[in-house]
Amino acid sequence: MSDKWVFLTGHQSQLSEIWEKYYISTWITTNNNQNTFDINHAAPIYIIDQNQNIKLLHTEPIVAKEIVHDIKLLINK
């Protein structure tokens, strides 16, 4: 997919700042046979209103029932 996606790259210290500010959880998988590693991440889910204001933020673990509940509360306001 590297020819279809845009990746944010940099040193781990640089990326860690961004991960923290956007509530992105990460984990590193090391492949000892090839002397390589992958940085994996789970992205938070932002619930944004019609005025583009962030109303809710869901992070790991993502629970669909909680998201549905929160969206219903926002709709019924």
Wavefront OBJ file of the C-alpha trace (Angstrom):
o trace
v 0.000 0.000 0.000
v 2.988 2.334 0.213
v 2.260 3.573 -3.313
v -1.339 4.481 -2.303
v -0.924 5.868 1.228
v 0.872 8.878 2.640
v 2.971 8.108 5.714
v 4.204 10.371 8.473
v 7.865 9.541 8.973
v 10.618 10.751 11.244
v 12.636 9.797 14.273
v 10.725 8.094 17.056
v 11.304 11.083 19.356
v 9.634 13.374 16.795
v 6.758 10.993 16.149
v 6.168 10.372 19.860
v 5.237 14.032 20.334
v 2.591 13.785 17.615
v 1.280 10.451 18.881
v 0.839 11.916 22.344
v -0.897 15.101 21.180
v -3.387 13.158 19.038
v -3.903 10.307 21.544
v -2.502 7.655 19.214
v -1.424 4.447 20.939
v 1.576 2.693 19.414
v 3.466 -0.570 19.697
v 6.638 -1.777 18.018
v 7.004 -5.232 16.478
v 10.573 -6.412 15.956
v 11.519 -8.978 13.312
v 14.809 -10.383 14.612
v 15.389 -12.555 11.538
v 15.473 -9.558 9.189
v 16.755 -7.030 11.738
v 13.753 -4.781 11.048
v 10.836 -3.413 13.033
v 7.349 -2.069 12.393
v 5.683 0.729 14.301
v 1.975 -0.038 14.542
v -0.715 2.232 15.851
v -4.350 2.484 16.721
v -5.984 5.778 15.941
v -8.554 7.445 18.163
v -12.046 8.214 16.928
v -13.040 11.866 17.013
v -16.727 12.832 17.057
v -17.022 16.267 15.435
v -20.147 18.433 15.300
v -21.532 20.371 12.329
v -19.410 23.394 13.320
v -16.235 21.293 13.151
v -15.774 21.267 16.930
v -14.454 18.116 18.564
v -17.219 16.947 20.878
v -15.937 13.514 21.906
v -12.777 11.475 21.690
v -12.695 7.687 21.923
v -9.356 5.930 22.413
v -8.262 2.323 22.840
v -10.024 0.124 23.612
v -12.670 1.177 21.106
v -16.124 0.035 22.229
v -18.749 0.431 19.507
v -21.686 0.537 21.957
v -20.119 3.492 23.771
v -19.622 5.388 20.515
v -23.220 4.753 19.444
v -24.447 5.869 22.864
v -22.442 9.103 22.714
v -23.547 9.916 19.172
v -27.185 9.454 20.177
v -26.679 11.857 23.086
v -25.233 14.480 20.752
v -28.023 14.053 18.217
v -30.704 14.426 20.881
v -29.258 17.651 22.326
l 1 2 3 4 5 6 7 8 9 10 11 12 13 14 15 16 17 18 19 20 21 22 23 24 25 26 27 28 29 30 31 32 33 34 35 36 37 38 39 40 41 42 43 44 45 46 47 48 49 50 51 52 53 54 55 56 57 58 59 60 61 62 63 64 65 66 67 68 69 70 71 72 73 74 75 76 77
